[in-house]
Amino acid sequence: MTVGESLFLYTDGLTEARTTQGAMLGEDGLTGFLHQRTGPAAAASLIEDTVTLLA
């Protein structure tokens, strides 16, 4: 990994979770969510945003 890169570890339960619209997040949804993020982010911020996506 280089400076500015991140590693996001998750279990299959995340991709099988439902979004606020009721659709399964899936791998494409998770990838899209992560690609929308720009710049560095603290781990806590990424976790909060992921919970918000599904809550």
TAVEN-V730720 format. One record per residue. N is the residue number from 0. SS is DSSP state (h for helix, s for strand, l for the rest). PHI is phi in whole degrees, -180 to 180 (999 if undefined). NEAR is the number of other ideal C-beta (glycine too) atoms within 12 Angstrom. Layout:
n={N N}
ss={SS SS}
phi={PHI PHI}
near={NEAR NEAR}
//
This chain:
n={0 1 2 3 4 5 6 7 8 9 10 11 12 13 14 15 16 17 18 19 20 21 22 23 24 25 26 27 28 29 30 31 32 33 34 35 36 37 38 39 40 41 42 43 44 45 46 47 48 49 50 51 52 53 54}
ss={l l l l l l l l l l l h h h h l l s l l l l l s l h h h h h h h h h h h l l l l l l h h h h h h h h h h h h l}
phi={999 -112 -56 93 -89 -132 -120 -112 -98 -153 -103 -62 -62 -70 -72 -90 -72 -96 -77 -64 -87 94 -86 -68 -60 68 -68 -65 -65 -67 -61 -62 -60 -70 -71 -72 -75 -122 75 -69 -140 -72 -56 -61 -66 -65 -65 -60 -65 -67 -64 -62 -57 -101 -81}
near={7 6 6 10 10 17 10 21 12 20 10 13 13 25 25 17 24 17 23 13 10 9 15 18 26 17 16 14 24 29 16 15 25 24 11 15 20 8 10 12 19 12 14 10 15 24 18 14 20 28 16 13 25 25 12}
//
